[in-house]
Amino acid sequence: SLHPMKNLSVPGDGGFLTTNNKKVYERVLLLRDHGRIKKGNKEIRKCYGFNSRLDNLHASIALVKLKYFFGWISKRRKIAEFYNKELAGLNRNIVTPKFNKKDKTYEDTFNSYVIIAKKRNALRKHLLKNKIEVFSHIDKGVHLEKNLYPKKIHLPKTEKIEKEILSLPIYPELSKKQQLTICNEIKKFYFK
């Protein structure tokens, strides 16, 4: 996804897929343009598809940004490490993301830095009052949308966590001073 809120983004929605599987490549190529293929100067619809083509302007923006992508990820990881270190003393009030450098099977890119916080709503209000933008991306689980699921679905752990999560600012340009201010305001909130 190249959505504007992602680490690698373009001004509008877009995305790309990579594969080394020829069948997957051919199927995606077909699906991305309403299921149409060109035969000579005619278009033939082979199946239902989507309008999922990335235009040249957005693709060129993504290509330029791709040169900086791994540097940005490195900066995000350093910010996440700083947050984890600074907030470590609040472990009764906050759970920070696990950060495992030894596991080489994945590398977190920290598109978001999400904490689980006691008194989440009061903490959010405190941080916003102090001009620190935070998000609680999920206030209501998709499973609770009546128009999607007419039968009530009860997911107690999900419903508990969605009331506790809060995303702290994390982006490559976030200065050390700003990071420290964020952590100090969180500490101030819990130690008042």
C-alpha positions as CSV (number, residue, x, y, z in Angstrom):
1,S,0.0,0.0,0.0
2,L,1.2,3.5,-0.9
3,H,-1.6,5.1,1.2
4,P,-0.5,8.6,2.5
5,M,-0.3,7.3,6.0
6,K,2.2,4.5,5.1
7,N,6.0,4.6,5.4
8,L,6.3,4.6,1.6
9,S,3.5,6.7,0.3
10,V,2.1,8.8,-2.6
11,P,-0.3,11.7,-2.5
12,G,-3.3,9.4,-3.2
13,D,-4.1,5.8,-2.8
14,G,-2.0,3.3,-4.7
15,G,0.1,0.3,-4.2
16,F,2.2,-2.4,-5.8
17,L,2.9,-6.1,-5.7
18,T,6.1,-8.0,-6.3
19,T,6.3,-11.7,-7.3
20,N,8.6,-14.1,-9.0
21,N,5.7,-16.4,-9.9
22,K,4.6,-16.0,-13.5
23,K,1.1,-17.2,-12.9
24,V,0.5,-14.7,-10.1
25,Y,2.0,-11.9,-12.3
26,E,-0.3,-12.7,-15.2
27,R,-3.4,-13.0,-12.9
28,V,-2.7,-9.7,-11.1
29,L,-2.0,-8.0,-14.5
30,L,-5.4,-9.2,-15.6
31,L,-7.2,-8.2,-12.4
32,R,-5.7,-4.7,-12.1
33,D,-7.4,-3.5,-15.3
34,H,-11.0,-4.7,-15.0
35,G,-10.1,-8.2,-16.2
36,R,-9.2,-6.9,-19.7
37,I,-6.4,-7.9,-22.0
38,K,-5.4,-6.5,-25.3
39,K,-5.5,-8.7,-28.4
40,G,-4.2,-6.6,-31.3
41,N,-6.1,-3.4,-31.2
42,K,-9.1,-4.9,-29.3
43,E,-9.7,-5.3,-25.6
44,I,-11.2,-8.6,-24.3
45,R,-12.7,-9.0,-20.9
46,K,-11.6,-12.3,-19.5
47,C,-13.0,-11.9,-15.9
48,Y,-14.2,-9.4,-13.4
49,G,-11.4,-7.2,-12.1
50,F,-10.6,-3.9,-10.5
51,N,-9.3,-0.5,-11.4
52,S,-6.0,-0.9,-9.5
53,R,-3.5,0.7,-11.8
54,L,-0.9,3.0,-10.4
55,D,-0.6,6.1,-12.6
56,N,2.9,7.2,-13.8
57,L,3.0,10.3,-11.7
58,H,2.4,8.4,-8.5
59,A,4.7,5.7,-9.5
60,S,7.5,8.2,-10.2
61,I,6.9,9.8,-6.7
62,A,7.2,6.3,-5.1
63,L,10.4,5.6,-7.0
64,V,12.0,8.8,-5.8
65,K,10.9,8.1,-2.2
66,L,12.1,4.5,-2.4
67,K,15.7,5.8,-2.4
68,Y,15.1,7.2,1.1
69,F,12.9,4.4,2.4
70,F,15.4,2.3,4.3
71,G,16.9,5.3,5.9
72,W,13.5,6.4,7.0
73,I,12.8,2.9,8.5
74,S,16.1,3.1,10.3
75,K,15.1,6.4,11.9
76,R,11.7,5.1,12.9
77,R,13.4,2.1,14.5
78,K,15.7,4.4,16.5
79,I,12.7,6.5,17.7
80,A,10.9,3.3,18.7
81,E,14.0,2.2,20.7
82,F,14.1,5.6,22.3
83,Y,10.5,5.4,23.3
84,N,10.9,1.9,24.7
85,K,13.9,3.0,26.8
86,E,12.3,6.2,28.1
87,L,8.9,4.5,28.9
88,A,10.4,1.4,30.4
89,G,9.7,2.7,34.0
90,L,6.0,2.9,33.3
91,N,5.4,-0.8,32.8
92,R,2.5,-0.9,35.2
93,N,0.7,1.7,33.1
94,I,2.0,1.2,29.6
95,V,2.9,-1.8,27.4
96,T,5.3,-0.8,24.6
97,P,5.9,-2.8,21.4
98,K,8.3,-5.7,21.7
99,F,11.6,-5.0,19.9
100,N,13.5,-8.1,19.0
101,K,16.7,-7.5,17.1
102,K,17.7,-11.1,17.3
103,D,14.8,-12.5,15.3
104,K,15.9,-12.1,11.6
105,T,12.6,-13.5,10.2
106,Y,11.0,-10.0,10.3
107,E,11.9,-6.4,10.8
108,D,9.3,-4.0,12.2
109,T,9.1,-0.8,10.1
110,F,7.1,1.1,12.8
111,N,4.5,2.5,10.5
112,S,2.9,3.2,13.9
113,Y,4.2,3.1,17.4
114,V,1.2,1.7,19.4
115,I,1.2,1.4,23.1
116,I,-1.4,-0.1,25.4
117,A,-2.1,2.5,28.1
118,K,-4.1,2.5,31.3
119,K,-6.4,5.5,31.5
120,R,-5.9,5.8,27.7
121,N,-8.6,8.5,27.2
122,A,-7.3,10.7,29.9
123,L,-3.7,10.2,28.6
124,R,-4.8,11.1,25.1
125,K,-6.6,14.2,26.4
126,H,-3.5,15.2,28.4
127,L,-1.2,14.8,25.4
128,L,-3.5,16.6,23.0
129,K,-3.8,19.5,25.5
130,N,0.0,19.7,25.4
131,K,0.0,19.8,21.6
132,I,1.1,16.2,21.1
133,E,-0.9,14.6,18.3
134,V,-1.8,11.0,19.1
135,F,-4.3,8.6,17.6
136,S,-6.5,5.8,18.8
137,H,-7.0,4.2,15.4
138,I,-9.5,1.7,16.5
139,D,-12.2,2.8,18.8
140,K,-14.7,0.3,17.6
141,G,-13.8,-3.1,16.2
142,V,-15.1,-4.0,12.7
143,H,-16.9,-7.0,14.2
144,L,-19.2,-4.5,16.0
145,E,-20.5,-2.9,12.9
146,K,-24.1,-3.9,12.7
147,N,-24.4,-3.2,9.0
148,L,-21.6,-5.7,8.3
149,Y,-22.4,-8.4,10.9
150,P,-26.1,-8.6,11.8
151,K,-25.4,-11.3,14.3
152,K,-23.6,-10.1,17.4
153,I,-20.0,-11.2,17.7
154,H,-18.3,-11.0,21.0
155,L,-14.5,-10.7,21.0
156,P,-13.7,-9.7,24.6
157,K,-9.9,-9.4,24.2
158,T,-10.2,-7.3,21.1
159,E,-12.9,-5.1,22.7
160,K,-10.6,-4.6,25.8
161,I,-7.5,-3.7,23.8
162,E,-9.3,-1.3,21.4
163,K,-10.1,0.8,24.4
164,E,-6.5,0.9,25.6
165,I,-4.3,1.4,22.5
166,L,-2.8,4.7,21.5
167,S,-0.4,5.6,18.7
168,L,2.4,8.0,19.5
169,P,4.0,10.2,16.9
170,I,6.6,8.4,14.8
171,Y,8.1,9.8,11.6
172,P,11.7,10.2,10.4
173,E,11.8,14.0,11.1
174,L,10.8,13.7,14.7
175,S,13.6,15.4,16.6
176,K,15.2,14.0,19.8
177,K,13.8,17.0,21.7
178,Q,10.3,16.3,20.5
179,Q,10.7,12.6,21.4
180,L,11.8,13.6,24.9
181,T,8.9,16.0,25.3
182,I,6.5,13.3,24.4
183,C,8.0,10.8,26.9
184,N,8.2,13.5,29.6
185,E,4.5,14.4,29.2
186,I,3.5,10.7,29.4
187,K,5.7,10.4,32.6
188,K,4.2,13.6,34.0
189,F,0.7,12.2,33.4
190,Y,1.3,8.9,35.3
191,F,3.5,10.4,38.1
192,K,1.3,13.4,39.0
